[in-house]
């Protein structure tokens, strides 16, 4: 109940921010990459191998995530991934925040699959 208030005051769990290249190393070692953007955003672009879990569904579905692997959260710009990472850290999971989100991943020269929307 007080989690949101603690986070507002900066008293919530500290989640390490990692670069795209650090994230890629963790993925090679078995980490799971979670995209907390909306399904529509994922249709436009996504990091291959990432799992979609929109922030709006995280509270309902977080228990389906593996407890024995690190989790890296990302979104487009930062606010949602930070909320998701702090929520998961409060649940006791090992979690990281991908600094710069999908934009930083792409800027690092890492693959991003571009989609298209049928009109």
N, C-alpha and C positions, 0 to 999 in steps of 0.2 A: 504494500500500500504506500509506503514512504519512498519506494524506489525512484519514482519520477521526481520527487522533491529533492532527494539526495543528488540525483543527476543534474537537476537544475542548478544546484549550489556547487556543483563540481565535486561532490563527495562520493559519487558512484564509483564503480570499478574502473580501474585504469586499464584501458585496452591498448596494447602496443600498435602503433601505426607502422606499416611496413611498405616499402617501395614495390613497384611492379616486379622488379627483378628478384627481390627477396621473396615475394609471393610465389613466383615461378619456382624458386628453389624449394620452398615448402611444399608446393604441389607435387614436385618430383619425389619428395619424401613421403607422400601419402596424404597431404592435407586436402580438405574439401573446400571448393570455392563456391560461395553462396551469393547469388544475385538477388538483392532485395528490392529491385525495381518492379514495376508493374508488368504484366504479361504483354501489354502493348509495347512498352519500351524494349522488352526482350525480342519482340518481332522485328524491331528496327535494327538492333545490333546486340550481339552477345559474345561473350568470351567462350570459345569452344571448350567443352568439358565442364562448364559451370552448371550449377543446379539452381533453378529458379525457385525462390521462396519469398514472395512479396512481403514487405514489412507488415502490411495489413493482416496477413495470415500467420505471422511468426508466433504469436502467443498461442495459437491453436495447434500449430504443427511442429513446434520446436523439438518435442520429444521424439520425433521420427529421425532426428539427426544423430549421427554416430557420436558416441561419448568417448571413443578411443582414438579419435583423429582430430588434429587441429582443424579449425574452421576459419576461413578468411571471408569476410563480408565485403561486398562492394555494391555501389550504386552509381549514379551519374556524377554527383558533385560532392557528397559527403554527409549530409545530415541524416539520411535514412540509414546508411551503413553504420554510422556511429551509434544510433539508437539500437539497431539490431545487435551490434557487437556488445554493447553494454548489457543488453537484456540477456544475451547468451552467457556472458561472463558471470552475471548474477546467478545463473542456473548452474554454474560450476564447470562450464565447458572451456577448453583452451581455444581462445578466439583472437583473431587479428583483424585490423582495419586496414584495407587497401587504400593507402593515401593517394588521393587524386582520382580514385574510381576507375571506371572503364576508359576515361579519357587519358589518364596517366598510363594505363596498360597499353593503349594504342600508341601513345607518344614514345613509349619505350621500344617500339618496333615489334611488339608481341601481337599475335593474331587476334583479330576481331572479325567475327562473321557478320556481314551486313545482310540484312533482310530487305524485304520489300512488302509493302502493303498493297493488296489488291483493292482497287477502288470500285 
